Amino acid sequence: MPETASSRSLTLTGVLTVILGAIGLLAAFALTLEKIHLLEVPGSVPSCDFSLLVQCGANLNSAQGSIFGFPNPVIGLMAWPVVITIGVALIGGVRFPRWFWLGFNAGVALALCFVIWLIGTSIFALATLCPWCMVTWAVTIPLFWIVTLENLRSGRIPAGAAVRRLADSAYGWIPLITLLCYLIVAVIAQLRLDVLGQFF
């Protein structure tokens, strides 16, 4: 039986989800190792500290770095394997029910809200750009758009025909939408921290 457009779309969504989830898991793992090293050797400098501006030590040692009472990277160690598993299942042909997709969408929306808070905290409160943190931001943003637009265009999220058509068109523009989001963060960081002035 020939593969339908819907099946191809879900397979692509699965592939992208696995890739983004794997990158996010790598970042969470790296940050967790750095946090363990800081606990073992107090006062040491993390390997991801490159300057006063580009570093992860300030983030890991701050109260914001353990907002729920444990290091934030632990959240990634728990959440990203779930994302990867969902992606693998989609590639394998598993078709989840509507309630599952809505739950997944709620999860990535909460993740995006958390990342937006982390971005604001990093730029405005800590005045640092954490390399591995930025990797997490970089994969959470497109993941949100992928899941949300997939749900909108498929009708899993109730919306009118015009919204569904818009979401269907926007799905192909996710790289550009993501790039625009990155650009917004970069402009905010530049205005607040004068990133370019630190290097030139």
Secondary structure as GFF3:
##gff-version 3
##sequence-region A 1 200
A	DSSP	alpha_helix	5	40	.	.	.	ID=ss1
A	DSSP	alpha_helix	57	61	.	.	.	ID=ss2
A	DSSP	three_ten_helix	63	66	.	.	.	ID=ss3
A	DSSP	alpha_helix	73	91	.	.	.	ID=ss4
A	DSSP	alpha_helix	98	120	.	.	.	ID=ss5
A	DSSP	pi_helix	121	126	.	.	.	ID=ss6
A	DSSP	alpha_helix	131	154	.	.	.	ID=ss7
A	DSSP	alpha_helix	161	171	.	.	.	ID=ss8
A	DSSP	alpha_helix	174	193	.	.	.	ID=ss9
A	DSSP	alpha_helix	195	199	.	.	.	ID=ss10
###
